[in-house]
Amino acid sequence: MSVRIGKVSSINKEKSTAQVVFEELDNMVSNDLIILIPIGNTLTSEDLPKINQPVLCLFLDNSSDGFILGSWKVNKI
């Protein structure tokens, strides 16, 4: 497995997936990645990451399939 940090480039609300751009990989864009949610919760549009929001992604071995594990708030100074 591999872990990468990227920024959301597009969101599919119906499928609860997003594509992510990885700047360190010459701005490579991922396939649709599944957005994980805590067990017992439902995903609302308010919970979806926003375009350009940084996200932590986990990819399966030897695959472009992966998951968005979460995000964080960027504090501007």
Backbone as CSV, one residue per row, in Angstrom:
resi,resn,N_x,N_y,N_z,CA_x,CA_y,CA_z,C_x,C_y,C_z
1,MET,0.846,-1.184,0.000,0.000,0.000,0.000,0.883,1.235,0.000
2,SER,0.319,2.308,-0.538,1.038,3.572,-0.507,0.087,4.681,-0.052
3,VAL,0.689,5.658,0.610,-0.065,6.799,1.125,0.432,8.048,0.425
4,ARG,-0.486,8.888,-0.021,-0.119,10.129,-0.715,-1.010,11.265,-0.241
5,ILE,-0.463,12.468,-0.317,-1.228,13.681,-0.039,-1.444,14.398,-1.362
6,GLY,-2.677,14.793,-1.622,-3.003,15.516,-2.839,-4.094,16.510,-2.577
7,LYS,-4.606,17.098,-3.656,-5.704,18.054,-3.553,-6.853,17.591,-4.432
8,VAL,-8.063,17.729,-3.917,-9.260,17.317,-4.648,-9.384,18.152,-5.919
9,SER,-9.590,17.462,-7.053,-9.756,18.165,-8.320,-11.183,18.074,-8.858
10,SER,-11.927,17.030,-8.468,-13.337,16.918,-8.849,-14.042,15.995,-7.870
11,ILE,-15.361,16.156,-7.785,-16.167,15.384,-6.834,-17.369,14.797,-7.559
12,ASN,-17.682,13.526,-7.256,-18.893,12.882,-7.755,-19.772,12.623,-6.536
13,LYS,-20.736,13.525,-6.297,-21.589,13.434,-5.105,-22.422,12.159,-5.090
14,GLU,-22.917,11.738,-6.256,-23.776,10.556,-6.329,-23.040,9.282,-5.918
15,LYS,-21.767,9.177,-6.287,-20.980,7.979,-5.979,-20.133,8.119,-4.716
16,SER,-20.122,9.309,-4.115,-19.263,9.611,-2.950,-17.799,9.306,-3.257
17,THR,-17.369,9.810,-4.436,-15.981,9.650,-4.852,-15.420,11.010,-5.246
18,ALA,-14.107,11.054,-5.367,-13.450,12.276,-5.824,-12.181,11.901,-6.565
19,GLN,-11.756,12.781,-7.452,-10.452,12.639,-8.089,-9.496,13.595,-7.397
20,VAL,-8.236,13.197,-7.336,-7.231,13.951,-6.595,-6.025,14.186,-7.497
21,VAL,-5.481,15.393,-7.441,-4.270,15.718,-8.192,-3.079,15.662,-7.235
22,PHE,-1.989,15.057,-7.721,-0.772,14.907,-6.929,0.327,15.744,-7.569
23,GLU,0.599,16.888,-6.971,1.565,17.831,-7.529,2.961,17.233,-7.650
24,GLU,3.371,16.407,-6.665,4.724,15.839,-6.689,4.898,14.782,-7.773
25,LEU,3.793,14.371,-8.393,3.836,13.400,-9.489,3.469,14.091,-10.803
26,ASP,4.024,15.275,-11.019,3.771,16.057,-12.236,2.281,16.298,-12.468
27,ASN,1.568,16.598,-11.386,0.130,16.908,-11.427,-0.717,15.766,-11.985
28,MET,-0.313,14.540,-11.697,-1.096,13.369,-12.084,-2.443,13.402,-11.367
29,VAL,-3.506,13.055,-12.087,-4.853,13.017,-11.512,-5.261,11.561,-11.320
30,SER,-5.774,11.248,-10.148,-6.184,9.880,-9.823,-7.468,9.504,-10.549
31,ASN,-7.772,8.222,-10.523,-9.108,7.745,-10.871,-10.044,8.195,-9.749
32,ASP,-11.335,7.899,-9.875,-12.258,8.180,-8.778,-11.831,7.374,-7.552
33,LEU,-11.660,8.065,-6.425,-11.304,7.417,-5.165,-12.509,7.464,-4.233
34,ILE,-12.754,6.372,-3.533,-13.874,6.292,-2.602,-13.558,7.137,-1.371
35,ILE,-14.524,7.966,-0.964,-14.369,8.788,0.224,-14.858,7.976,1.417
36,LEU,-13.959,7.660,2.348,-14.339,6.866,3.515,-15.082,7.724,4.530
37,ILE,-16.017,7.081,5.229,-16.766,7.743,6.291,-16.732,6.845,7.523
38,PRO,-16.880,7.428,8.722,-16.917,6.591,9.935,-18.088,5.612,9.894
39,ILE,-17.892,4.436,10.450,-18.945,3.420,10.497,-20.141,3.977,11.264
40,GLY,-21.323,3.748,10.736,-22.544,4.205,11.385,-22.985,5.586,10.949
41,ASN,-22.146,6.283,10.200,-22.505,7.616,9.712,-22.949,7.526,8.264
42,THR,-23.668,8.539,7.827,-23.999,8.678,6.423,-23.274,9.903,5.891
43,LEU,-22.905,9.850,4.644,-22.152,10.939,4.034,-23.127,11.955,3.463
44,THR,-23.011,13.193,3.908,-23.836,14.260,3.353,-22.951,15.137,2.478
45,SER,-23.567,15.970,1.670,-22.774,16.836,0.790,-21.920,17.802,1.597
46,GLU,-22.320,18.102,2.822,-21.502,18.959,3.684,-20.219,18.263,4.123
47,ASP,-20.235,16.926,4.153,-19.062,16.158,4.582,-18.055,15.949,3.466
48,LEU,-18.463,16.169,2.223,-17.558,15.945,1.100,-16.445,16.979,1.113
49,PRO,-15.245,16.573,0.716,-14.174,17.564,0.627,-14.495,18.566,-0.475
50,LYS,-13.884,19.707,-0.403,-14.083,20.757,-1.395,-12.972,20.711,-2.441
51,ILE,-13.206,21.293,-3.604,-12.190,21.380,-4.642,-10.965,22.116,-4.064
52,ASN,-9.781,21.598,-4.348,-8.483,22.116,-3.882,-8.196,21.834,-2.413
53,GLN,-9.090,21.136,-1.719,-8.835,20.799,-0.325,-7.817,19.656,-0.264
54,PRO,-6.827,19.753,0.637,-5.855,18.667,0.749,-6.500,17.423,1.361
55,VAL,-6.103,16.249,0.863,-6.632,14.986,1.371,-5.501,13.961,1.493
56,LEU,-5.686,13.037,2.411,-4.765,11.923,2.604,-5.380,10.709,1.924
57,CYS,-4.627,10.086,1.009,-5.146,8.981,0.201,-4.342,7.709,0.444
58,LEU,-5.022,6.595,0.396,-4.401,5.281,0.530,-4.667,4.500,-0.747
59,PHE,-3.602,3.991,-1.365,-3.719,3.201,-2.591,-3.347,1.757,-2.313
60,LEU,-4.079,0.840,-2.929,-3.792,-0.584,-2.808,-2.535,-0.918,-3.604
61,ASP,-1.849,-1.990,-3.207,-0.617,-2.398,-3.893,-0.848,-2.604,-5.377
62,ASN,0.088,-2.104,-6.186,0.077,-2.301,-7.632,-1.272,-1.980,-8.275
63,SER,-1.891,-0.900,-7.802,-3.213,-0.561,-8.308,-3.417,0.951,-8.262
64,SER,-4.293,1.438,-9.113,-4.681,2.847,-9.050,-5.959,3.004,-8.220
65,ASP,-6.461,1.862,-7.670,-7.641,1.906,-6.805,-7.229,2.385,-5.422
66,GLY,-8.063,3.241,-4.843,-7.715,3.744,-3.528,-8.870,4.431,-2.844
67,PHE,-8.541,5.058,-1.717,-9.525,5.671,-0.843,-9.027,7.030,-0.373
68,ILE,-9.953,7.926,-0.130,-9.635,9.179,0.542,-9.934,8.946,2.017
69,LEU,-8.878,8.995,2.833,-9.023,8.699,4.253,-9.553,9.888,5.043
70,GLY,-9.201,11.084,4.611,-9.661,12.254,5.338,-8.989,13.516,4.846
71,SER,-9.309,14.605,5.518,-8.769,15.910,5.164,-8.527,16.694,6.437
72,TRP,-8.051,17.894,6.287,-7.802,18.760,7.434,-7.990,20.193,6.983
73,LYS,-8.201,21.043,7.935,-8.391,22.463,7.641,-7.029,23.112,7.489
74,VAL,-6.879,23.884,6.434,-5.633,24.591,6.193,-5.736,25.955,6.842
75,ASN,-4.825,26.238,7.779,-4.812,27.539,8.434,-3.934,28.496,7.662
76,LYS,-4.495,29.608,7.273,-3.730,30.613,6.544,-3.150,31.605,7.542
77,ILE,-1.905,31.936,7.320,-1.216,32.857,8.235,-1.265,34.261,7.670
